[in-house]
Amino acid sequence: MIDTSDETAAEVIGRLRNLIDPELGINAVDLGLIYDVQIDTCARELRVDMTLTTPGCPLSDHMVQGATNLLTDIPGFDQIDVRLVWDPPWSPDRMTEDARRQINERPGA
């Protein structure tokens, strides 16, 4: 679980809620794609570890670039590093109740 008591981490998570998985139409945070947020104010670096629902996803570059774009103008950081990680593998257990509800409300679900 990411510590969102830190104001900057909370802002990062808030911004990443605008990163929408193009296939599922649900944000990356509620899908459980965001694994870690590391903030180094001394080095002025922000790192986000995220995953995708499948390692073979053809939209991986799109998702990483989208996350980077959402975080670029947070004050106090010279380096934004969004990394794709595959361990642990993503599973539907990582989704929030809201994401599950959205999937279950789709026609044909």
C-alpha positions as CSV (number, residue, x, y, z in Angstrom):
1,M,0.0,0.0,0.0
2,I,1.3,3.4,-0.9
3,D,1.6,5.9,2.0
4,T,-0.7,8.8,0.9
5,S,-0.3,10.6,4.2
6,D,2.6,12.3,2.4
7,E,1.2,15.3,0.6
8,T,3.3,14.7,-2.6
9,A,2.4,11.0,-2.7
10,A,-1.2,11.9,-2.4
11,E,-0.9,14.4,-5.3
12,V,0.9,11.7,-7.4
13,I,-1.9,9.2,-6.7
14,G,-4.5,11.9,-7.4
15,R,-3.0,12.7,-10.8
16,L,-2.6,9.0,-11.7
17,R,-6.3,8.6,-11.3
18,N,-6.5,10.5,-14.6
19,L,-4.5,7.7,-16.3
20,I,-7.2,5.6,-17.9
21,D,-6.5,2.1,-19.2
22,P,-7.7,2.4,-22.8
23,E,-9.0,-1.1,-23.0
24,L,-10.9,-1.2,-19.7
25,G,-11.8,2.5,-19.3
26,I,-10.8,2.5,-15.6
27,N,-8.1,4.5,-14.0
28,A,-4.7,3.0,-13.2
29,V,-5.0,3.5,-9.5
30,D,-8.4,1.7,-9.1
31,L,-7.1,-1.1,-11.3
32,G,-4.2,-1.6,-8.9
33,L,-1.6,-0.8,-11.5
34,I,0.4,1.6,-9.3
35,Y,2.8,-0.4,-7.1
36,D,5.0,2.2,-5.5
37,V,5.7,5.9,-5.3
38,Q,9.2,6.9,-4.2
39,I,9.9,10.5,-3.4
40,D,13.5,11.8,-2.9
41,T,13.2,15.6,-2.2
42,C,17.0,16.0,-1.7
43,A,17.8,14.5,-5.1
44,R,14.6,16.1,-6.6
45,E,13.5,12.7,-8.0
46,L,10.1,11.1,-8.2
47,R,9.8,7.4,-9.1
48,V,6.6,5.4,-9.8
49,D,6.6,1.7,-10.2
50,M,3.6,0.5,-12.1
51,T,2.5,-2.6,-14.0
52,L,-0.1,-3.5,-16.6
53,T,-2.8,-6.1,-16.6
54,T,-0.7,-8.2,-19.0
55,P,3.0,-8.2,-19.8
56,G,2.3,-8.4,-23.5
57,C,0.1,-5.2,-23.5
58,P,0.8,-3.3,-26.8
59,L,-0.1,0.0,-25.0
60,S,2.8,-0.2,-22.5
61,D,4.6,2.8,-24.0
62,H,1.3,4.8,-24.1
63,M,0.6,4.1,-20.4
64,V,4.2,5.0,-19.2
65,Q,4.2,8.2,-21.3
66,G,0.7,9.1,-20.0
67,A,1.8,8.6,-16.4
68,T,5.0,10.6,-17.0
69,N,3.0,13.5,-18.6
70,L,0.6,13.6,-15.7
71,L,3.5,14.0,-13.2
72,T,5.9,16.2,-15.1
73,D,4.8,19.6,-13.6
74,I,4.7,18.6,-9.9
75,P,6.9,21.3,-8.3
76,G,10.2,20.3,-6.7
77,F,11.3,17.5,-9.0
78,D,13.8,17.5,-11.8
79,Q,13.6,13.8,-12.6
80,I,10.4,11.8,-13.1
81,D,10.9,8.1,-13.6
82,V,7.9,5.8,-14.4
83,R,9.0,2.2,-14.5
84,L,7.1,-0.9,-15.6
85,V,7.6,-3.8,-13.2
86,W,6.2,-7.3,-13.5
87,D,6.8,-8.6,-10.0
88,P,4.5,-9.2,-8.4
89,P,2.3,-10.0,-11.4
90,W,-1.0,-8.0,-11.6
91,S,-4.2,-9.8,-10.7
92,P,-7.8,-8.7,-10.4
93,D,-7.4,-8.9,-6.6
94,R,-5.5,-5.6,-6.8
95,M,-8.6,-3.7,-8.1
96,T,-10.6,-1.5,-5.8
97,E,-14.3,-2.2,-5.2
98,D,-15.1,0.8,-7.4
99,A,-13.2,-0.8,-10.3
100,R,-14.9,-4.1,-9.8
101,R,-18.3,-2.3,-9.8
102,Q,-17.5,-0.6,-13.1
103,I,-16.5,-3.8,-14.7
104,N,-19.6,-5.6,-13.4
105,E,-21.9,-2.8,-14.6
106,R,-20.8,-3.2,-18.2
107,P,-23.3,-4.7,-20.7
108,G,-22.7,-8.4,-21.0
109,A,-20.7,-8.6,-17.7
